[in-house]
Amino acid sequence: MDNSGWRIRRPARGCRLSGVRAADISEDLSHVLYTAEELSTRLAAIAADIDRDYAGKDLLLVGVLNGAIMVVSDLSRAMTKHCTMDWMAISSYGSGTKSSGVVRILKDLTTDITGKHVLIIEDIVDTGLTLSYLVHNLASREPASLQVMTMFRKPDAATTVVEVAYVGFDIPNEFVVGYGLDYAGRYRNLADVATLAPHIYS
Ligand code: PRP
């Protein structure tokens, strides 16, 4: 494929945005939805909102493994207020790539969140079933407040509505990879977010 139309150029080695860029694996991808630079700009705006909304409060970020690793890492460093972090790992039973909403906790929080201000961080809300379970589960532990931030949301895929306080981008119902989003475990460390070429998954 001719890469001349791609919007990405590899920065000099040592730059924070070097690494796997969409142009490097263009044969695996259909098109770029958001460049690393666009993701960074959007995250900075959300971080400023969170700084403002939680001013004077202790904030615990709860990242949902594995996909949210990149978001928590970059969001927390774009914020200017202190925060603490904890992680949950969950498994969703379903057929193929579709989640069923039946969720099992593989790794629970190490933190007692009772009385704390908690912000769940997701990479993507697809059907909303995983998040719905998480919100109900964590709410039962009686935090002082419980909100959600997700980098991506697919409104057309939603089967249940969950309130999300901070959304990076609403995206079409397509198979996207990069910035924590994987296909068969791959592409999480792609710096950009792109749709996967059909020949990869068909
Ligand atoms: C993804 C994502 C969300 C969930 C969203 O996790 O991180 O947790 O799916 O899907 P839903 O809205 O349809 O419930 P996944 O199970 O793929 O695990 P991963 O984060 O390890 O990739």
py3Dmol code that shows the C-alpha trace and the ligand (Angstrom):
import py3Dmol

protein = """\
ATOM      1  CA  MET A   1       0.000   0.000   0.000  1.00  0.00           C
ATOM      2  CA  ASP A   2       1.133   3.519  -0.781  1.00  0.00           C
ATOM      3  CA  ASN A   3       1.547   5.253   2.577  1.00  0.00           C
ATOM      4  CA  SER A   4       1.749   8.767   1.151  1.00  0.00           C
ATOM      5  CA  GLY A   5      -1.842   9.530   2.209  1.00  0.00           C
ATOM      6  CA  TRP A   6      -1.356   8.508   5.826  1.00  0.00           C
ATOM      7  CA  ARG A   7      -1.438  11.330   8.320  1.00  0.00           C
ATOM      8  CA  ILE A   8       1.365  10.038  10.487  1.00  0.00           C
ATOM      9  CA  ARG A   9       5.080  10.490  10.199  1.00  0.00           C
ATOM     10  CA  ARG A  10       7.375   8.716  12.588  1.00  0.00           C
ATOM     11  CA  PRO A  11       8.905  11.297  14.950  1.00  0.00           C
ATOM     12  CA  ALA A  12      12.579  11.220  15.772  1.00  0.00           C
ATOM     13  CA  ARG A  13      13.631   8.309  17.965  1.00  0.00           C
ATOM     14  CA  GLY A  14      13.447   9.297  21.619  1.00  0.00           C
ATOM     15  CA  CYS A  15      10.293  11.343  21.090  1.00  0.00           C
ATOM     16  CA  ARG A  16       7.452  10.201  23.367  1.00  0.00           C
ATOM     17  CA  LEU A  17       5.272   9.444  20.346  1.00  0.00           C
ATOM     18  CA  SER A  18       7.711   7.109  18.624  1.00  0.00           C
ATOM     19  CA  GLY A  19       6.781   3.449  18.716  1.00  0.00           C
ATOM     20  CA  VAL A  20       4.236   1.629  16.594  1.00  0.00           C
ATOM     21  CA  ARG A  21       2.395   4.141  14.438  1.00  0.00           C
ATOM     22  CA  ALA A  22      -0.437   3.375  12.022  1.00  0.00           C
ATOM     23  CA  ALA A  23       1.735   4.091   9.000  1.00  0.00           C
ATOM     24  CA  ASP A  24       4.103   1.336  10.133  1.00  0.00           C
ATOM     25  CA  ILE A  25       1.374  -1.346   9.943  1.00  0.00           C
ATOM     26  CA  SER A  26      -0.918   0.179   7.313  1.00  0.00           C
ATOM     27  CA  GLU A  27      -1.452  -3.209   5.629  1.00  0.00           C
ATOM     28  CA  ASP A  28      -3.290  -4.382   8.791  1.00  0.00           C
ATOM     29  CA  LEU A  29      -5.532  -1.317   8.995  1.00  0.00           C
ATOM     30  CA  SER A  30      -8.368   0.286   7.041  1.00  0.00           C
ATOM     31  CA  HIS A  31      -8.202   3.857   8.237  1.00  0.00           C
ATOM     32  CA  VAL A  32      -7.003   5.971  11.132  1.00  0.00           C
ATOM     33  CA  LEU A  33      -9.746   7.317  13.387  1.00  0.00           C
ATOM     34  CA  TYR A  34      -7.551   9.338  15.724  1.00  0.00           C
ATOM     35  CA  THR A  35      -3.850  10.032  15.724  1.00  0.00           C
ATOM     36  CA  ALA A  36      -1.784   9.839  18.892  1.00  0.00           C
ATOM     37  CA  GLU A  37      -1.567  13.606  18.822  1.00  0.00           C
ATOM     38  CA  GLU A  38      -5.371  13.939  18.673  1.00  0.00           C
ATOM     39  CA  LEU A  39      -5.775  11.457  21.529  1.00  0.00           C
ATOM     40  CA  SER A  40      -3.288  13.433  23.606  1.00  0.00           C
ATOM     41  CA  THR A  41      -5.066  16.724  22.933  1.00  0.00           C
ATOM     42  CA  ARG A  42      -8.461  15.284  23.908  1.00  0.00           C
ATOM     43  CA  LEU A  43      -7.041  13.689  27.059  1.00  0.00           C
ATOM     44  CA  ALA A  44      -5.522  17.001  28.125  1.00  0.00           C
ATOM     45  CA  ALA A  45      -8.961  18.645  27.895  1.00  0.00           C
ATOM     46  CA  ILE A  46     -10.583  15.873  29.939  1.00  0.00           C
ATOM     47  CA  ALA A  47      -7.784  16.039  32.505  1.00  0.00           C
ATOM     48  CA  ALA A  48      -8.457  19.762  32.932  1.00  0.00           C
ATOM     49  CA  ASP A  49     -12.164  19.015  33.484  1.00  0.00           C
ATOM     50  CA  ILE A  50     -11.324  16.372  36.091  1.00  0.00           C
ATOM     51  CA  ASP A  51      -8.866  18.718  37.840  1.00  0.00           C
ATOM     52  CA  ARG A  52     -11.654  21.289  38.063  1.00  0.00           C
ATOM     53  CA  ASP A  53     -14.455  18.897  39.049  1.00  0.00           C
ATOM     54  CA  TYR A  54     -12.465  17.180  41.801  1.00  0.00           C
ATOM     55  CA  ALA A  55     -10.693  20.246  43.175  1.00  0.00           C
ATOM     56  CA  GLY A  56     -10.172  19.841  46.913  1.00  0.00           C
ATOM     57  CA  LYS A  57     -11.138  16.157  46.864  1.00  0.00           C
ATOM     58  CA  ASP A  58      -9.052  13.001  47.035  1.00  0.00           C
ATOM     59  CA  LEU A  59      -9.592  11.056  43.823  1.00  0.00           C
ATOM     60  CA  LEU A  60      -9.091   7.346  43.176  1.00  0.00           C
ATOM     61  CA  LEU A  61      -8.755   6.266  39.546  1.00  0.00           C
ATOM     62  CA  VAL A  62      -9.933   2.682  38.968  1.00  0.00           C
ATOM     63  CA  GLY A  63      -8.543   1.330  35.699  1.00  0.00           C
ATOM     64  CA  VAL A  64     -10.200  -1.664  34.063  1.00  0.00           C
ATOM     65  CA  LEU A  65      -7.522  -4.063  32.846  1.00  0.00           C
ATOM     66  CA  ASN A  66      -6.187  -4.547  30.321  1.00  0.00           C
ATOM     67  CA  GLY A  67      -7.321  -1.978  27.819  1.00  0.00           C
ATOM     68  CA  ALA A  68      -7.412   1.055  30.114  1.00  0.00           C
ATOM     69  CA  ILE A  69      -3.706   0.932  30.937  1.00  0.00           C
ATOM     70  CA  MET A  70      -2.803   3.538  28.310  1.00  0.00           C
ATOM     71  CA  VAL A  71      -5.682   5.847  29.254  1.00  0.00           C
ATOM     72  CA  VAL A  72      -4.942   5.765  32.993  1.00  0.00           C
ATOM     73  CA  SER A  73      -1.256   6.289  32.342  1.00  0.00           C
ATOM     74  CA  ASP A  74      -1.697   9.299  30.068  1.00  0.00           C
ATOM     75  CA  LEU A  75      -4.751  10.813  31.788  1.00  0.00           C
ATOM     76  CA  SER A  76      -3.158  10.722  35.237  1.00  0.00           C
ATOM     77  CA  ARG A  77      -0.043  12.441  33.907  1.00  0.00           C
ATOM     78  CA  ALA A  78      -2.108  15.075  32.112  1.00  0.00           C
ATOM     79  CA  MET A  79      -3.829  15.929  35.405  1.00  0.00           C
ATOM     80  CA  THR A  80      -2.239  18.454  37.732  1.00  0.00           C
ATOM     81  CA  LYS A  81      -3.927  17.213  40.913  1.00  0.00           C
ATOM     82  CA  HIS A  82      -2.753  14.232  42.890  1.00  0.00           C
ATOM     83  CA  CYS A  83      -4.668  10.988  42.565  1.00  0.00           C
ATOM     84  CA  THR A  84      -4.331   7.389  43.608  1.00  0.00           C
ATOM     85  CA  MET A  85      -4.844   4.385  41.325  1.00  0.00           C
ATOM     86  CA  ASP A  86      -6.188   0.886  41.617  1.00  0.00           C
ATOM     87  CA  TRP A  87      -7.082  -1.765  39.070  1.00  0.00           C
ATOM     88  CA  MET A  88      -9.749  -4.348  38.362  1.00  0.00           C
ATOM     89  CA  ALA A  89      -9.575  -7.228  35.929  1.00  0.00           C
ATOM     90  CA  ILE A  90     -12.814  -8.762  34.788  1.00  0.00           C
ATOM     91  CA  SER A  91     -13.850 -11.476  32.424  1.00  0.00           C
ATOM     92  CA  SER A  92     -17.020 -11.257  30.411  1.00  0.00           C
ATOM     93  CA  TYR A  93     -18.698 -14.445  29.320  1.00  0.00           C
ATOM     94  CA  GLY A  94     -20.156 -14.322  25.845  1.00  0.00           C
ATOM     95  CA  SER A  95     -20.242 -15.815  22.394  1.00  0.00           C
ATOM     96  CA  GLY A  96     -17.285 -14.872  20.230  1.00  0.00           C
ATOM     97  CA  THR A  97     -16.435 -11.191  20.599  1.00  0.00           C
ATOM     98  CA  LYS A  98     -19.806 -10.209  22.098  1.00  0.00           C
ATOM     99  CA  SER A  99     -20.038  -9.726  25.834  1.00  0.00           C
ATOM    100  CA  SER A 100     -23.071 -11.135  27.591  1.00  0.00           C
ATOM    101  CA  GLY A 101     -23.076  -8.955  30.679  1.00  0.00           C
ATOM    102  CA  VAL A 102     -22.263 -11.972  32.836  1.00  0.00           C
ATOM    103  CA  VAL A 103     -19.061 -10.807  34.428  1.00  0.00           C
ATOM    104  CA  ARG A 104     -16.549 -12.485  36.702  1.00  0.00           C
ATOM    105  CA  ILE A 105     -13.988 -10.542  38.739  1.00  0.00           C
ATOM    106  CA  LEU A 106     -10.491 -11.864  38.051  1.00  0.00           C
ATOM    107  CA  LYS A 107      -8.722  -9.226  40.117  1.00  0.00           C
ATOM    108  CA  ASP A 108     -10.522  -7.075  42.633  1.00  0.00           C
ATOM    109  CA  LEU A 109      -9.463  -3.721  44.037  1.00  0.00           C
ATOM    110  CA  THR A 110      -6.850  -3.699  46.771  1.00  0.00           C
ATOM    111  CA  THR A 111      -8.390  -0.459  48.058  1.00  0.00           C
ATOM    112  CA  ASP A 112     -11.429  -0.085  50.315  1.00  0.00           C
ATOM    113  CA  ILE A 113     -13.389   2.550  48.378  1.00  0.00           C
ATOM    114  CA  THR A 114     -15.973   3.245  51.088  1.00  0.00           C
ATOM    115  CA  GLY A 115     -16.286   7.018  51.432  1.00  0.00           C
ATOM    116  CA  LYS A 116     -13.881   7.732  48.556  1.00  0.00           C
ATOM    117  CA  HIS A 117     -14.334   9.657  45.330  1.00  0.00           C
ATOM    118  CA  VAL A 118     -13.940   7.023  42.599  1.00  0.00           C
ATOM    119  CA  LEU A 119     -13.554   7.498  38.869  1.00  0.00           C
ATOM    120  CA  ILE A 120     -13.746   4.317  36.769  1.00  0.00           C
ATOM    121  CA  ILE A 121     -11.493   4.526  33.689  1.00  0.00           C
ATOM    122  CA  GLU A 122     -12.365   2.457  30.610  1.00  0.00           C
ATOM    123  CA  ASP A 123     -10.785   2.323  27.183  1.00  0.00           C
ATOM    124  CA  ILE A 124     -14.096   1.622  25.470  1.00  0.00           C
ATOM    125  CA  VAL A 125     -17.784   1.236  26.213  1.00  0.00           C
ATOM    126  CA  ASP A 126     -19.275  -1.070  23.612  1.00  0.00           C
ATOM    127  CA  THR A 127     -22.556  -2.732  24.666  1.00  0.00           C
ATOM    128  CA  GLY A 128     -22.214  -1.120  28.097  1.00  0.00           C
ATOM    129  CA  LEU A 129     -22.763  -4.445  29.864  1.00  0.00           C
ATOM    130  CA  THR A 130     -19.323  -4.597  31.474  1.00  0.00           C
ATOM    131  CA  LEU A 131     -19.597  -1.053  32.747  1.00  0.00           C
ATOM    132  CA  SER A 132     -23.124  -1.587  34.001  1.00  0.00           C
ATOM    133  CA  TYR A 133     -21.903  -4.496  36.119  1.00  0.00           C
ATOM    134  CA  LEU A 134     -18.911  -2.538  37.395  1.00  0.00           C
ATOM    135  CA  VAL A 135     -20.927   0.526  38.358  1.00  0.00           C
ATOM    136  CA  HIS A 136     -23.447  -1.562  40.291  1.00  0.00           C
ATOM    137  CA  ASN A 137     -20.707  -3.571  41.963  1.00  0.00           C
ATOM    138  CA  LEU A 138     -18.639  -0.564  43.048  1.00  0.00           C
ATOM    139  CA  ALA A 139     -21.688   1.494  44.043  1.00  0.00           C
ATOM    140  CA  SER A 140     -22.616  -1.240  46.528  1.00  0.00           C
ATOM    141  CA  ARG A 141     -19.329  -0.514  48.349  1.00  0.00           C
ATOM    142  CA  GLU A 142     -20.637   2.969  49.200  1.00  0.00           C
ATOM    143  CA  PRO A 143     -18.047   5.332  47.762  1.00  0.00           C
ATOM    144  CA  ALA A 144     -18.523   9.068  48.375  1.00  0.00           C
ATOM    145  CA  SER A 145     -19.005   9.462  44.614  1.00  0.00           C
ATOM    146  CA  LEU A 146     -18.722   7.201  41.579  1.00  0.00           C
ATOM    147  CA  GLN A 147     -18.259   8.449  38.020  1.00  0.00           C
ATOM    148  CA  VAL A 148     -16.979   7.010  34.735  1.00  0.00           C
ATOM    149  CA  MET A 149     -14.500   8.191  32.148  1.00  0.00           C
ATOM    150  CA  THR A 150     -14.069   6.316  28.869  1.00  0.00           C
ATOM    151  CA  MET A 151     -11.776   7.136  25.987  1.00  0.00           C
ATOM    152  CA  PHE A 152     -14.175   5.693  23.399  1.00  0.00           C
ATOM    153  CA  ARG A 153     -17.862   4.899  23.281  1.00  0.00           C
ATOM    154  CA  LYS A 154     -19.927   3.200  20.581  1.00  0.00           C
ATOM    155  CA  PRO A 155     -23.441   4.635  20.883  1.00  0.00           C
ATOM    156  CA  ASP A 156     -24.771   2.371  18.117  1.00  0.00           C
ATOM    157  CA  ALA A 157     -23.626  -0.770  19.980  1.00  0.00           C
ATOM    158  CA  ALA A 158     -25.178   0.093  23.339  1.00  0.00           C
ATOM    159  CA  THR A 159     -27.646  -2.424  24.730  1.00  0.00           C
ATOM    160  CA  THR A 160     -27.745  -0.807  28.146  1.00  0.00           C
ATOM    161  CA  VAL A 161     -27.349   2.839  29.044  1.00  0.00           C
ATOM    162  CA  VAL A 162     -24.749   3.742  31.645  1.00  0.00           C
ATOM    163  CA  GLU A 163     -24.080   7.324  32.623  1.00  0.00           C
ATOM    164  CA  VAL A 164     -20.573   8.376  31.603  1.00  0.00           C
ATOM    165  CA  ALA A 165     -19.278  11.688  32.926  1.00  0.00           C
ATOM    166  CA  TYR A 166     -16.274  12.024  30.609  1.00  0.00           C
ATOM    167  CA  VAL A 167     -16.118  10.675  27.035  1.00  0.00           C
ATOM    168  CA  GLY A 168     -13.087  11.011  24.793  1.00  0.00           C
ATOM    169  CA  PHE A 169     -14.793  10.230  21.502  1.00  0.00           C
ATOM    170  CA  ASP A 170     -18.016   8.641  20.303  1.00  0.00           C
ATOM    171  CA  ILE A 171     -17.067   6.320  17.459  1.00  0.00           C
ATOM    172  CA  PRO A 172     -18.874   4.208  14.842  1.00  0.00           C
ATOM    173  CA  ASN A 173     -19.651   0.562  15.547  1.00  0.00           C
ATOM    174  CA  GLU A 174     -16.525  -0.757  13.831  1.00  0.00           C
ATOM    175  CA  PHE A 175     -13.660  -2.962  14.989  1.00  0.00           C
ATOM    176  CA  VAL A 176     -11.025  -0.545  16.247  1.00  0.00           C
ATOM    177  CA  VAL A 177      -7.557  -1.209  17.605  1.00  0.00           C
ATOM    178  CA  GLY A 178      -4.771   0.788  19.204  1.00  0.00           C
ATOM    179  CA  TYR A 179      -4.226   2.793  22.364  1.00  0.00           C
ATOM    180  CA  GLY A 180      -5.055  -0.208  24.543  1.00  0.00           C
ATOM    181  CA  LEU A 181      -7.656  -1.737  22.235  1.00  0.00           C
ATOM    182  CA  ASP A 182      -6.621  -5.151  20.965  1.00  0.00           C
ATOM    183  CA  TYR A 183      -7.471  -7.820  18.464  1.00  0.00           C
ATOM    184  CA  ALA A 184      -6.411 -11.256  19.759  1.00  0.00           C
ATOM    185  CA  GLY A 185      -4.063  -9.502  22.156  1.00  0.00           C
ATOM    186  CA  ARG A 186      -2.293  -7.480  19.476  1.00  0.00           C
ATOM    187  CA  TYR A 187      -2.230  -3.772  18.582  1.00  0.00           C
ATOM    188  CA  ARG A 188      -2.609  -2.473  22.142  1.00  0.00           C
ATOM    189  CA  ASN A 189       0.654  -0.552  21.800  1.00  0.00           C
ATOM    190  CA  LEU A 190      -0.323   1.053  18.516  1.00  0.00           C
ATOM    191  CA  ALA A 191      -0.092   4.765  19.348  1.00  0.00           C
ATOM    192  CA  ASP A 192      -2.940   5.735  17.020  1.00  0.00           C
ATOM    193  CA  VAL A 193      -6.475   4.332  16.882  1.00  0.00           C
ATOM    194  CA  ALA A 194      -7.570   2.753  13.617  1.00  0.00           C
ATOM    195  CA  THR A 195     -10.099   0.359  12.143  1.00  0.00           C
ATOM    196  CA  LEU A 196      -8.790  -3.118  11.493  1.00  0.00           C
ATOM    197  CA  ALA A 197      -8.623  -4.315   7.898  1.00  0.00           C
ATOM    198  CA  PRO A 198     -11.227  -7.071   7.290  1.00  0.00           C
ATOM    199  CA  HIS A 199      -8.627  -9.546   6.017  1.00  0.00           C
ATOM    200  CA  ILE A 200      -7.089  -9.602   9.515  1.00  0.00           C
ATOM    201  CA  TYR A 201     -10.200 -10.876  11.281  1.00  0.00           C
ATOM    202  CA  SER A 202     -12.128 -12.628   8.513  1.00  0.00           C
TER     203      SER A 202
END
"""
ligand_1 = """\
22
PRP
C -13.283 -4.366 26.701
C -13.255 -2.974 27.308
C -14.409 -2.973 28.234
C -15.385 -3.935 27.585
C -16.463 -3.163 26.908
O -12.624 -5.254 27.549
O -12.036 -2.736 27.962
O -14.047 -3.414 29.520
O -14.669 -4.697 26.607
O -17.391 -4.042 26.291
P -18.942 -3.987 26.612
O -19.342 -2.535 26.719
O -19.570 -4.664 25.415
O -19.190 -4.732 27.878
P -12.215 -6.726 27.079
O -13.169 -7.702 27.692
O -12.076 -6.782 25.592
O -10.827 -6.920 27.792
P -9.440 -6.106 27.586
O -9.642 -4.730 28.189
O -8.456 -6.916 28.318
O -9.180 -6.019 26.105
"""
view = py3Dmol.view(width=600, height=400)
view.addModel(protein, "pdb")
view.setStyle({"model": 0}, {"cartoon": {"style": "trace"}})
view.addModel(ligand_1, "xyz")
view.setStyle({"model": 1}, {"stick": {}})
view.zoomTo()
view.show()
